[in-house]
Amino acid sequence: MAIKTSLDGAWRMSYIQERDYLKGEYCPTTVADAEKAANVIAAQVPGNYELDFMRAGIIEDPFYGLNIYKLREYETCHFWFWRDFEAKVTDDDAFLVFEGIDTIADIYLNGKLIAHTENQLIIHEINVTGKLLDGKNELLVHIYPTVIEARKYEYCAYDQALPYNFESIYIRKAGSTFGWDIMCRTVSAGLWRPVRLEMRPVERIKEVYLEALNPGNEGGHAWCSMFFSLNIPTSSIEDYYIETEGVCGDSKFYDKRQVFFVAGKFHFSVPNAKLWWPRNKGNASVYDVTVRLIKAGEVIDEYKTIFGIRSIKLDLEENFCFYVNGEKFFAMGSNWVPVDGLHSRDAERLPKCLEMLDDIGCNIVRCWGGNVYENDIFYDFCDRHGILVWQDFGMACGNYPTDEDFQSRLREEAISVVKRLRAHPCIAVWSGDNENDQGMVPNGIDPNRNLLTRKVLPEVLFKHDPRRPYIPSSPFFDEDMFKGKKRITEDHLWGPRDYYKNKFYTDSDCYFASEMGYHGCPSPSSIRKFCRPDKVWPYKDNMDWFGHCTNPIEDPNGMFNYRVELMANQIGELFGEIPTDIDRFAKASQISQAEAKKFFIESFRVKKWRKTGIIWWNLIDGWPQFSDAVVDYYYSKKIAYDYIKRSQQPVCMILGEPENWGQPVYLCNEFTHDVSVKFKITNVRTGETVWQGDASAPANTNVRIGNIKYFHARHEFYLIEWTTSDGVEGKNHYLAGHPGFDLDEYVALAEKAGLINYVE
């Protein structure tokens, strides 16, 4: 079994500018040479250089005021990180494992170059067998400036990216780190995930992957397979066996097979199988599996993995609908963006973020292509909580190079990512990229000629994860969609972002919306944490607001500055006024956002199965900003959080949009069993009970139970309350009428109904 030694913790670091590096006076390969720099400081691993700089007093918090722009001067720096460690040399194979290097680096062990890396997004394993010293060893990592390295490539007319991050398209690094409308520009450097030394038995298990070929029914027999790959360099293989044991509660399976080759696949049956179900459909049952390599009756290696017995299909032709274990699945969830602009802090933020993802009622989460591939604890959490994961590959909003070198690098990345994540039953679909198809089509480029998403990625998935659904892009355009012969079934619905009941939203004919959002101002207490005191208010012509909205360059006319005025206009659209004090402005903005996102979700739910899912944008910010997130960077929940939580209840009563003097009332049921409720609808303004009674809905469907009277000229606030037959209480509301509404009256009615939770 492998012995792992962490190399995290205290390191040392130095840095110099590219212009000085080119003089050749400082380019250390040993710790002794590295220590000769005049600016050596303490470093932490996992880490980012910015955090080391903050601890050393070199920079101030880059997330405060306009400090983020001061990081530009360090983008052309070389960085060195080093430490020594003790090792015991054995007969085992030795590996240095870097879970995350940002980004282009040379790695030296005891003064010898052992590896060159060029990808932030994957794990790097370096075989150092025979290179370790028995006792003290020195490890040094030289990280090159990304923006300088990006200049070494030849660019062409096909290449495309956002104006301020063109250098990102050749570099395998999270696109958002170059600046995005939802993320600050932090072209960082560092060892951002753990580093360790692993001593692995020479004869060992290299790879294991279990699949459910036919999951069958809950409690029945599931027909499964297991692929394995071994490292056995000896000439004879006759005395080796593979033993597999899986446990999930009282369900167990066991298998033992003789090994005939260093790789193989066998089939087996799991009796009394517990199926993996997504949220509201059943238990998210996960088997803990131990695979042992046995030689002459002795266990010589052990491999632990997980296994979820389930099938997953995605109907791309008809209505973009997921099927889990043969059952239709209506998707409701959030897009997942970076949880921190400095990714070494992701791991510490994830637990709290994931708790909110579960609490708010998401049954799916989309890992957006401008992000890193998330930490293992993210996927483990989704496995155990029945949350499906839509996983983009790491490309977004651009035309990425299609030359053979880039294809090779993307292929290597995809193989690494797919092998790391494919065991997770939560992974529902792989997506080639974010919005790259959508960017090509208006320019007359057929995205089906994109070799990256139509050749490289499908080939990797066919070899290493052949049964899971794949789409080339989000949204994707096949040949007929590109030629306008049929509608796209999945879309990103941004549009004018004016009144949220604009026909752009209500008349959209897509089946599935995988992006859809609306602005919401952070609470004043949060704004004061990241804006300078004299820049907290007013919002107009305010560079701190522009910088955090998020403009990647310090420019009063920057391309994303419009987002501040957009947020103000959304308030004016709903309430007919734009408040002149920060508290009323923030509260009005949060209400506007909350009503919009509630409407988006509910308008899709009441049209199930004509609509098959909505993934709204987004749960939480990765840095302090003015955005579409419903939780700000400091974990302060906006009003929309509770509105969405109510809209995503598995049993939910919803008032639809009015027609013919009436307003329809729906009972929505996401469970796999029938439900019945006792309900009451109250006009909060008058206190009148508009309707009360009993209703029921079959499993996994909606029922329109009737109508209430509706007058377009009236502004009303309805509270809907219900109790299911098993005693679960729920409530929801509906804002009736057309803008503009009176802000103070809205707040009073919502507070009277017990609906608003506003943090000042």
N, C-alpha and C positions, 0 to 999 in steps of 0.2 A: 504494500500500500504506500501511496505517496506521502512523503513527509514535507510539510510546508512551513517555511520560515518567513514571516513578514519582514519586509524591508521598509515599512512605513515609518513615519515619525520624523525625527530630526535629521535634516540634510543641511548642506551648505550650498550657496549659490553665488554667482557673479554674473556680470553682464557688461557688454560694450556695444557701441553703435557700429553699424555696418562699415562706415567710413574708416573707423579705427581698426576694425577687424581686417580690412583689406590691406592694411600696412604690415600685417603679419607679425606683429609684436606680441600678440596674446592669442594663442589657440591651444589651450592645454589639452593633453590626453591623459594626464595623471593628476592625482589629487595634489601632489606637491607643487606642480606647475599651476594648478588652478588656484591654490592658496596665495599665489604671488600677486593676485589682483589687488588693487587699492580699495575696491568696493565690495569685498566679500561680506555677505550677510547671512543670517540664519534663514533656513527654508523649512517648510513642512510638506510632507508627502502623505496622502494626496494633497495637491495644492495647485494654485495658480500664482504666477509671479506677482500679480497685483496684491494678493493677500500678504505675501512676504514683504512687499514694499510698504504696505500699510503698517505692518508690525514694526518695520524698521524706521518709520517716520518719513519715508521718501515721498509718499503721496498721501493725500487725504482720501476719505471714502469716495470712490468713483461714482457711487450711486446718489450722491448728494449734490444739489445745485447743478452746476455745469461742469463738475469735475470729470465727468466721463470723457469730455473732449480733450483733456490733458493727457490721456493715454496714447494719443496719436504719436507723440514723440518717441514712444517706446516700441512702436510697431516695427521699426527697422533695427531693433537690437538683437544680438546673439545672447543666449543664456546658457549657462552651465550649471548643472546640479550634480552634486556628488556626496558620497558617504563611503565608509568602510563597513565591513561586516565579517562575522566569523562563519566559517564553513567547515564541515567535517566531510572529507572526501571518502566516498565509499564505492562499492561496485555498481551502485545505481546510476542511472542517467540523470544528469543535472540540467535544469532549465531555469532561466530567468524569465519571469512572467511579468510583463507590463500590461496592466488592464487598460491603461489609457495614457498615450503620449500626445501632447499637443505641441507641434504636429510633426514637422520634419526634423529628424534627429539622427545623430551618430551616437552609438553606445559603445563605451570602452570598458573593458574588464582588465584590471591590472595593466593598464597602459596599452592594451591591444584592442583594435577596432573589431567588434564582434557582430555588429548589425547596423543597418541603416533603415529607418522607418519613415513612411510618408502618409500615414493615415491616423487621424485622431480617433476614428470611430470604432476601431476594432482592437482586440487583444493581440499583443505581440508576444510570442513564445520563442525564446532563443535557446537553442541547445548549447550548453557550455560544458558538456562532458569532456573531461581532459583539460579544460582551461581553468578550472578552479584550483586555488591553492589550499592546502590543508592548513586551516588557521585563518589568518587575516587576509581579506581581499578588498580591493578598491573598485568602486563602480562610479563611472562618470558619464553623464549624458549631456551632449552638446545639442541645443535646440536652435535651429536656424530661423531667421525672420521670415515668416510666411509671405508677407507682401513682397519681399525681395525675391524669394524663390519662385513666386508666381510669375515674375517677369521673364523667366527662362523659357517659357513655353511659346510656341507659335500659335497665334490666334487667327481666326478666319471669319468670313462674312456670316457663316451659319451661327457662330457662337452668340449667345444672348444671355443677359443677366440684368438685374436691377442696376441702375446707373452707378450706385455707390458701392457695389460689391462685385464688379466684374472679375476681380482677381480671384473670386471664390470658385469659379467653375472648374478649374483644373486641380484645385486643392481638395483633398478628401478630409474635409473639416466641416463641422456644422455650419450650414449656410448662414444661420441667424447670427453667428458671432461676427460677421462682417457688417452687421447692421440690418435691421428690418423694421417694418412699421410697428412690430410688437416686441422688439428686442433691441437693446443698446448695442453699439459696436464695441466689442471686446475681442480684438484679434490677439488673444492671450497666448501664453506659453507656459508649459509646466507638465508635471507628472500628475495628471488630474484624477486618476484612479489608482487603486493600490498596486504596489510592487512587491513581489515575493520571489523567494528561491524555492524550487520544488525538486526534491529527490524522488525520482520515479523508478520502480523496479524495471529492469531491462525487459523482462517478460511481463507484459501488462496489457490491460484493456485500453485501447485508444478511443473507441467510439461505440456508442450504443444508441439505437433509436427504435422505439416501440410505436406501432400503429394499430389502430382498431380497423380491421378490414370490413367487419360487419358487427356493429355493436349489439345488434339484437334488441331485446326488450329489457327493461329494468328487472333485475333478478334472474334473468335467463342466462344463456351461454353466449359469450362474446367471442368472436373469431378474430384473432390478433396475430401480428407478426413482430419479430424482433430482428433487426440488422445489427451485426457486431463487426468490429475490426480490431485485430490484435497486433501487438508488436512481439513477435517470437522469432528471433534471428537464428535459432538453432536449426540443425538439419532435420531433426525428427520431430513429429508433432503428434505421435500416437498416444501419449499419456495425458493429453489435455482435455479438460471438460469445461463447459460453460454451465453454471448453475444460476437460475433466475428465480427470485422470490419477490412477490408483490403483496402489499397489505393495504387495505382501505377499510377500517373498522372491522367488521366480522367477515368481510370478503377477502379471500386470499387465493393466490395461485402460486404454483411451484413447477419448475421445469428443470431438467438436467439433460444436457446433450454432449455427446462426444464431439470434439473439434477435429475437423478433417482438413481445414485450411485456415489461413490467418484472417479470413473474412468469410462471412456467411449470413444466411437468413433462414430462420425457421418459423413455423407457424404453430400456434398453440391456442387452446381454448381456456377462457376464464369462466368458471362456473359461478352462479349467484352474482353476476356482474353488477356493480354499481356504476351507473352511467354518469358522465359529467354533463350537467345542465347549466345553462346561463341563469342569471338572476330571474326569479319569479316563475321559473319553469320546473324547478326541482333542485336537488342538492348538487353542489359543485364538487362531486366526489373525485378525489385525486388519490391514486395509488402511489405509495412510497415504494420504490423498486430498488433492490440490491442485486447486482450482477457480480458473480464471483468467477474468477479464473482459477481452476484447480489443476494442479500438476501432481500426478502420482499420489492423489488423495489429500494433498495439502493445498490450502488456499494461498495463492501467491499474489493475487491482486483483487481489488474490490472496486466496483464502480456504482455510484448511487445516482439515481435519476428519478423522475416522476412520470406518471402515465395517467392520462385522462381518457377513458373509453367513451368516445363520442364520434359522430360523423358531422361534417360541416359542408354545406353546399351554398353556392351563391348563384341565383338565377340572373344571368346577365342579359338574356335575350328578351324576357318578358317584362319583368318589373323590378329588377335589382333587389331581390328579396333573399334574405338569409334563411336557411333551413338548418336547424340543429337537431340531430337524431330524427330527421324526417319531419320535424314540426316547424311550421312557419314561425318566424321570429321578427317582432317589430322592434326596431332599434331606437333607443333614446339615450343619448350620452353627449360627452364633451370631447372637443379636440384637446390634445395634450401637447403643450408647447414647453420650451425649456422652463424648468422650475427655478433656475438661477442663471443669471448672465455669466457667472463664474462657475463653471460646471463641477469643480471639485466640491462645491457645497451642495450638489444635487442630493447626495445620499442622506445628508442630515435633514433636508427639507421633505424628502419623499414621504416618510411615514405620516406626517400631518396632512399633506396634500392628498394622499391616498385615502385616508379616513374620510375626508370631505367628498371625494369621488364616490365612495360607497354611501355615505350619509345622504347625499343629494339625490340618490336613486338611479344612478347611471347603470345601464346594463351593457354599454359598449363605450370604448374610448378609442379615439383615433390618434395614433402617434404620428404627428405631422413631420413631413420630410425635411424641414429646415432645422430639425433638432438632432441631438445625439440619439443613438439607440440606448434605451433606458437601462438603468441599473437592474440587476437580477431581482431585487426586492419588489420592483414594480410588477414584473410578470408573475412572480410568486403570489403577490397579493391578488392580482386579477384571477389567477388560477383558483385560489381558495375562496374568492367571493363571487365567482360566476360572472365576471365582467369580460365580455369579448373584447379582443384587441385587434384593431385595424392597424397594420404596421406598414407605413411608407418606408421605402428605401430612402437613403439620404441624398435626395435631390429635390430642389424646389424652385419654381418660377424662373426657369432658364432653359437655354439650349446648351446642353453639356457636350463636350467633345466626343466624337465617335471614332477617333483614330484608334489604332490597334493598342497603343500604349495605355490609353485611358480605359478601353474595354478590358484590358488585362487587369488593371488596378481595381476596376469596379467588380470584375468577376471574383477576384481574391476577397474583396470586402464582402460581397454577397455570400460566398461560401462560408466565410467566418461567421457572419450574422445568422444565416439560416441554420447552421449546425448548432449555434449557441441557443437559439430560441425555439426551434421546431418541436422540442419535447413538451412545450407548454400548451395545454389544451385550450387556453384562452385565445391563442392566436387564431383569428378567424379568416383573415385575408391578408395577402401581401399586395402592396400597391407599388408600382414602379417609381412613382415620384408624385410630387404635388404641383398640379397646374401647368406642367410643361406642355402637355397636349393642348390645353386651353390657350396657351400663349402662341403656339405655332399656327393654329387654325386661322386666326384673323390675318396672319401674314402670308397665307396661301401655301404654307408648308404642310405636307401630309405627315402627321405624326406616326403613321404606320411605317414610315421609312426610318424611324429612330431605332438604330441597332441596339442601343442600350436597353430599351424597355421591350422591344419586340424580338430580340435575339439573345443578348447576354443574360439578362435576368431570367427569362423563361427557361433557358438551357440549364442554369444553375438549379432552379426550382424543380425541373423535371428530373434531375439527377438526385437531388438531396431532400426534396419534400414534395413528391409528385402528386399528392392527393389534396393538398390544400388549395383553395381558390386563389387566383391571381388576376389583378387588373393592371394594365400597363401604366395607367396614370389616374389621377383623380382631379377633375372628371376626365374620363377617357373617351376617345373618339375612334371608333372602328372605321373601316372603309366607308360604310353606308352613312354613318354619322358625319364624317368629314365631307362627303358629297351632298349632304343635306337630304338624303333619302329617308332618314328616320331620326326621331328625336333622341337626345341623350337621356339615358334613364337615371343618371346620378349627376348632381350639379352642385356648384358652390353659389349660393344665393346672396350676393352682396348688393348689387344694384345701386339705386340712388341713395339708399339709407336715409330716406326721408320718413314720412309717416309709415309706421310699420304695417298698416293695412293697405298700403299702396298696391295697385294691381300687379306690380312686379312680383310681389310676394304671393298675393292671393290667386293669381292666374298662372303661376308657374306650373308647367305640365310634367316636370320631372317626378319620378317616383321616390327618389331618395335625395336628401340634402345633406352632404357631408361637411359643409361649412355654412354658417348662417349666424350673424351676430349683430350687436347693437351696443353703442357706447354707454358707459356708466361711470360717472366721476367718482374717484375715491372720496372717502370721508375727509372732512377738514383736518381731523387729528392725524391722518396718514399723510396728507399733503404737507403738513408742517414738518414732517420727518424728512422729506426730501427736497423741499423748496426752501430757498433762503428766506429769512423773515420778511424782507421787503418785496419778495416775489410770490408770496402765497396768494395774494389777490391784488388787483383784479386780473382776470384771465387774458384780457386783450393786450396784444403786443408784448407778451410776457415770455422772455426767452427760457425761463425755467419750465414753463408749461410747454413751450415748443420742444424743448430738449427732451422732455419726458412724455412726448406724445406719439411716436418716438422719432425724432429727427436725427439721423446719424452724423450730421455735420452741423456746426454752430453757424446757423444762417437764419436771419429773421425772415427770409423768403424761402425756407427749405421746403422740400417736396411733401413732407408730412405735416407741416404746420397747419394745414387745412383742417386737421382732425379736431383741433380745439374748437374752432368755429362750428364745425359739424355737430359736435356735442352740444354746443349752445343752441344751435338751430333745432335740434331734436327736442330740446326742452320747449322752445318757442312754438314748435309745431303742435305739441300736445297741450300746452297750458296757455298759449297765446301771449306769453310774457317770458322774458329772460331775467331772472332775479339779479339784483344788484349787490347782494351780499353772498358770501361764500357758502354759508350754511344752507340757505334756501336753494342756491344754485346746485350744490352737491345732492341735496335731498331730491330736488326736482329731476335731476339727471338720473339718479338711481331709480326713481319711480318710472321714468320714461323707459329706461333699459329693462326694468322688471316687467312692465306691461308688454313690451315688444317681445322679449324672449318667451314669456308665457304664451303669447299669441302664436308665435312661430311653432312651438311644441304642440299646443292644443289644436291648431289648425291642421297639423299633420295627423294627430291621433284620431280625430273624429272622421278622417278620410281613410282610415285603415280598411282594406288593403290596397286601395288606390294609391295611398302613400305607404311606404314600407319602412321609413326610418328617417330620423333627423339627428345629426351630430352638431350641436351648436358650438359656437366659438365664444368663450372658452372658460375653463374653471378658474385658473389662478395665474397671476402675473409672475414672470421670472425676474422682474426688477421693478422699482417704483415707477408707475406710469399712469397715464390716462388712456383707458383701453376698453375693450369689450369684455374683459374678464369679470367674473362675478365675485371673486375674492381677490383683494389686492396683495401686494408683495408681503405685507406684514400680517397676513392671514385674517385681515378684517373683512368680514362678509358684507357685501352690498345687499340692498333690499332684494335684488333679483335672486339671490341664493335661495331664500325661503319660497319665493314664487315658483321657481323651477322645481324645487323639492316637492311642492304640492302638485304641480303639473305632471310630475313623473311618478306619482303614486301608482302602484300596480292596479288598484281599483280606484277610479277617478270619475267624478261627475263633472261634466264640462258643458257650458253654454256655447253653442255654435253661433255662427253669424246669422243675423236676421234675414228672413225672406217672407213675403206675403203676409205682413202684419204679425208674424210670429217669430219666436226665437227658439230653435230646437234645443232640447236637453238630451245629452248623451250619457250613457253609463258605459265606461270603458273598462275592459277586464283583460289584464295580461296574464292571469293565472291559467293553469291547465285544468282547472275545475270551474264549474258554474258558480256564480256568486249572486247573492240577493242582498238588497239594502233597504233600509228605511231612510228616507231623505226629507229635507226641508229646504226650501229656497226662500230667503228673506230679502226684502228691500231694506237695506240698512238705513237709508235716509229717512224713510217713513216708519220703519219698524213693522211693516205689514208682511205677513206670511203670504207669499205669492203662490206657493204650491207645496204640498207635502203628500207623501204617499210611499208606496212600495215599488221596487223595480228589481229586475233580475237580468243577468246577461250570461249567455253561454260562455264556455271556456274560450279564451284567446280571441275575443271578438268585441265589437261595439254594438250597442243597441240604442236606437233613437227612441226614447220613451215617451216623447210628447213635445209640447211647445208651451211657452209662456207668451203673454202679450208684449208687443214691442212697438214703441213709437220713436221714430228717428229724431224727433225734436227734443226728447227728454234725456237728461243726464241722470243715470241711475247707477247705483252700486249694489250689486246682488251678492249675497253670501249663500253659498251652497254647503250644506252640512249633511253627512250621512253616517250611518253605522251599519256595518256588515252583519250578517247572521252569526258570525263568530266573534262579534263584539269589537271589531276594529273600527275606530272613528276616523273620519276624514273630513277635510273641508277645502273649499276652493272659492274663487270669486270671479265676478265678471264686471267690467266697466262698460256700461251701455251708453250709447250716444256717439256724437262726433266731436272732435276737438273744436274750440279749446275748452278744456275743463278748468275749473277753479282749483288752484293748487292747494289752498288752505282747506277747502271743503274736502278735497280728495284725501288729504292727510287725516282730517278729523274722522271721515267715514272709515278709512282703512284701520285707524287706531281703534275705533269703536268696535270693529269686527275682529280685532286682535290679529291683524295680518302683518303689520309693519314692524320690522326689527331694524332700526336705523342707528348706526354708530356715529356719533357726532365727532 
